[in-house]
Amino acid sequence: MLVLSRKEGEKLVIGDNIVLTVNRIAGNRVAIGIEAPREVSIKRGELKPQEKAIPKASSSAAASMLETEIAVASQLDR
């Protein structure tokens, strides 16, 4: 897992077309903005159905990183 520190207003770029922006930090809550093409599915970690073991060759690095960031954000949202 890649763990990065960002300040409010700073961005993370995933691949060529996904941008995560830290919009607001308040206590232990972080609001994240996501800019991505419409065909990219974005779900909170707790809403995504649990999948069985996925072969690493079948998942792209960008999708994996995005899922990780969303899972982290949903944990901070609690």
N, C-alpha and C positions, 0 to 999 in steps of 0.2 A: 504494500500500500504506500502510495506517495502522500506525504503530509506536508502541506505548505502553509506558511503564515502570510496573511494578507491584512492590510489595514482598510478601513472604510474608504470606499471609492476606488480601490485597486482592483485589477482584473486578472483573470486567468484565461489563457487562450488554449483551447484543445483542438488539435488539428487545424484545418484552415477555416472552419465555419462555425465553431462553438465558442462563445465567450461567456464566462461567469464573472459577475461583478458583485463585490461585497457592497451592498447598498446601505446597510445600517447594522451597528453593533450596539446592543443594549443589554448589559449584564451578561447572562449566559445564552442570549439569543442572537442569532445572526440572520439577517434578511439577505438573500442572494437572488440576483437577477440573472436570468439565463437567456441568451440570444442564440437561437439555433434554427436550422431549416425546419419547415413544417413536417417533413418526413422523419425527423428524429423524435422518437418517443421519449417523453420525460415523465417519470413517475416518482412519487415519494417512495422511499425504501420500504416502508411498512405496507404499501399498497401493491407492490410488485409481488406476483405469486412466487413462492419459493421454487426454484428450479433445481433439478438434480444436477450432478456434476456435469459441468460444461467443459468440453475439451478446449484447452487454451488456444489451439490453432483456429477454432471457429469464432472466437470473439476478437474484435479489434481493440487496440490499446485505447483509442479515443472513447469508445463505448464503455469500456471498463472503468476508465478514469471518471467519466461523467456519472456512472452509477455510484462510484465511491464518493464523489463530491455530494451527490444528492442524499446518500445514506448519512453522511456526516452532518449535512444541513438539517436533515429530519431529526437526528438525535439532539442537535443543539436547539431545535424548535420546541422541545418538550419542556 
